[in-house]
Amino acid sequence: MKTSDTRAPGTPGPHRIVVGVDGSEASLRAVQWAADEAVLRGASLRLVYASLWERYEGAAVAEELGESSEEAMAEDIVETAGARARRRRPDLEVTTGILPEEAGYGLIRESCGAALMVLGCRGRGRVTEALLGSVSVTVAGHAHCPLIVLRGSHDNQVRPGPAGRIVLGVGEKPADSAAVRFAAEEALLRGAELEAVRAWRRPLHEPRAHPLIAGRPAHLQEAEAAELVEEALATVPEGLRVRRRTVEGFARDALLAVSRDAGLLVVGARRRQGHFGLQLGRVAHGVLHHAGCPVAVVPESA
């Protein structure tokens, strides 16, 4: 098994999954999860640690000491992560890298040419899991490939079958959506069901009442949501088991509710003209902080 890599960060690597590691148990769980995902995809695994240790300790000091304490720690982190991946999947090709730069920017560069990036979420308690790290938010907003953040009480396993149900949050423009393609691919890889969810809201001027009393506008909103779901599912491969769901309420709340028993929640993030990379909307930001399962944020073209 290959355990080091001399390629420059961001050098294209077809069918490669990148995992950001930092020595925490959360990042090691991400390594295990990504190893399973890599086997499903027939991909290789790259484990990277990024830090500005050279800037803070200084090249002269590092040279004088032979090896800085931070550099030694970085090497230990990637070696430990590599060992965890090796135990998980002995036949998987694994490479490692140490990046002397700020973690967010280093991971964003690593996302160039990657098929997928995976990050852990620190803590399993209600409070710690609700606080998503700034690095994860930064990478989710600017990555060049789909990013999966391992939220929820996952047990380090990519779940196949019913337990691995893939939930897709249907956006405003589902036609030719990268998020739809990604969700369908994940469902096929796992032999899982794909559930497409679209939320709709009753017009503000219309009182909440029984549908037969409320009048036509609410029915139009619900019908539009159903049409968007059908548009999203129009191009999924034949034979894929799909479920359609329209929910009255806020999109974030609807997705959080269905995430509690899902294997993966997939949402899209659209690029905005005049901004650097991706700017997360409220829905993507909300599910990244509070979802009950791993969340995939998929960059969409304008």
N, C-alpha and C positions, 0 to 999 in steps of 0.2 A: 504494500500500500504506500502511495506517495504521501509524505507528511509535510512537505514544504513546497513553496511556489515562488519563483523568481519573477513572475510577470508583474508588470506595473499595475497598480490598482486601476480598475475600470477597463482593463484589456478584455475585449470580447471573449467570452467562453461559452460556446453553444451548450445548451442543456446543463447549465450550472446553477446550483442553488447556493446562495451566500447566507451565512449566519453571522450576526454580530455577537461576539462573546466578550464578557468582562469579568469572568471568574465567579459570578454569582450562580447560585443553584438554578435561578430562573433561566439564565442563558444556557446552562447545561441541559436543562429540560428542552429548550429550544433546539439544541443540537440533536437530541434524540428524535424529536418530532420531525425535524428536517431530514434526518437520515432515512426515516420511513418514507417521507415524501419523495426523496431522491430516488429511492428504489422503485416506487410506483412510476415515476417519470422516466426512468432509465437515465438519470442525470448524475453528475458528480457533485461533490459537496466541498465548499470552500468556507473555512472558518477564519474570521478576521478579528483582530483586536486593534483598536485605534486609540492613540493617546498623544498628548503634546509633551511627553516627557523630555524630548530633546530640547525643546524651547525653554523649559523650566530648569532643567539640570545643566544644560549647556554642553556643547560638543566637547569643549576642552576638558571639562570635569569628567565626562564619560570616558574620554580617551585616557586620561590620567589614571582612572580607577580600573581601566580595562573593560569594565562592564558596569553600567549604572544599576542601582537597585530596581528602578522602574523597568529597565529593559529586561532584567532577569525575571521580574514578576510577569512581564508581558509574555516572555517565552514559556514560563510555567503555565500561564493561562491557556495559551493555544495548544500546548502539549497535552494538558489535562482534557481540553475539549476534544482534541483528536483521539485520545484514548477512549473517551466516552463514545464517540462515533464508531470507533473500531469495534468496541464490545457490542454495540447495538447492531451494526451491520458489517460483519467482517469482510465481505467482498466489495464494499463500496469504495470508490476512488475518493480520497480525501486530500485536500491541500489546505495549507494554513498560511496566514500572512500577518505581519505586524506593521501597522501604519503609523508613522510618527506625525500625526495630524489630529485635529479635532474630530471627535467620534462621528458627529452628524455628517460633516462634509466628507469624511473618509468613506462612510457607508454609502452616501449618495453616489460618490464616484464609483464604488464597487458595484452599484446597481446597474451601471451601464453595461449592456451586453449580457446580463444575467437573466435567467428565466424566472427567478423568484428570489426574494430575500425574506428571511425569517428573523424575528427578534422576540426575546422573552419579555415577560411582564413581571416585574418584581413583586413578590408577596402573594399570598393566597387569601389573606383576610379581607373582610369587606372594606376596611379603610385603605389598606395598602394597595389593593387591586384597583381601587377607584382613582388612584393617583398615577396616571401614566407618565413615564419619564419624558423629559424634554427632548431627548435624543430620538425616541420613538415617534413623537409628534413631528419633529423636524424631518425625519426620513420619510414618514408617511406623506408629508406635504410636498416632497420634492423628488422622490425616488423615480427612476426611469423604468422600473419593472414592478410587477405586483409585489406588495409587501404584506406579509402575514405577521400579526402581533398575537402572541399566544395568551389571550385573555381566558378567564373562566377557570373552572376547576378541572381542567384537562389532566390526564394522567400520562402525558408524554407520548401518546399514541395517536397516529392518524387512523381514525375510525372508519372501517368499511361498512357497507350495508346500511341497515336502518339506523344504527347508532351514529352513522356518519352523514346524516342528511345535510345537504348543502342548501343554505338559504340565500337567495339572491334578492337584494333590495333593488327594485326596478326604478330606474331614474326617469327623468323627463324625456330623454332621447334614447330609447332602448334599441333602436335600429342600428345595426352594425356596432354594437357596444362591446368594448373589450371586456367589461365586467361580465356580460352575459356569456361570452366565449370562455372566459376563465372559469366561471361557475359550472358551465356544462362540462368542460374538460375535467374538472375535479370530480364531478358526479360520476362521469364515465370511468375514471381511474379507480374510484373506490367502489363502483357498483352500487352507488347510493342514489336516493331520490333527490331531485332538484325541486325546491319549492320557491316559486317566484311570488314576492310580496310587494304590493303597492298600496300605500295609504291614501285616503281621500278625506276631505273635510267638507262638512256641510257649509253652504254659504252663510256668512255672518248675519245677513238680514233674515234668515229663515229660522223660526223657532224649532227647537229639538222636539220632535214628536214621533208618533208612530209613522212608518214610511207611507202608509195609505192615506194619512192625514197631512203629512208634511208638504206634499206637492211635488212638482216635477223637478225643480232645480237640484235637489239632493240626489234624485235618481240619475240626473245627467252627470253629476260629479262621480258617482259610483260607476256608471257606465264607461266614463272616460278612463277611470283607473283600470277597469277590466280590459279595455282596448289596449292600454299600454302593456299590460301583462301578456296579452296575446301577441303583441308585436315583439316583445322580448323573446318569447318562446318560439317564434316562427322559424328561426334558423337553427334551433338545437337539433342534434342528430336524432334520427328515427330510432326508436327502441328505448330511448332514455325515459325513465319514469319521472313524470313531472306532476306537480301540484300547483294549482293556482289559488291565490288568496288576495282578496281586497279587504282592507281594514279601515273603518272610520276612525280618524284621529290623526295625531302627529306621526310622521314617518319614523322619527327616532324611537318613540315609545312602542310602535308596532314592531320594529325590528328587534328591540331589546327584549320584548316579550317572547318572540319566537326563537331567540338565540339561546334560551335557557336549556333547551333539549336538542340543540343542533350540533353538528360536527364542525361546521364552518359557516360563517356569515360573510358574504361578499358584497361590497359596495364599490361604486365607481367614484373617481375624483377627476373632474374636468380641469384642463389647463385654462388659465385666463390670460388674455392678451395683456401685455405690459407688465406681467408679474413674473418673478423667477420661479420656474418649475410649477408645482401644483399648489393650489391654495385649498385647504380642506374646508368643505362646507360644514354647516352645523350638524347634519345627520352623520357624516363620516366621523367628525370630531366626537360626537356624543357616543356612538357605538364603540369607538376605540377606547373610551374611558370607562364604559359601563357594561359592555356586552358580557353574556354568560358563556361564551365560547370563543375560540380563535376567530380573529377578524382579518379578512383580506381586503386591502385597499388597492384598487386597480386603476392605474392612470388611463384616462380617456383622452383621445385627441379632440381638438376643438371642432 
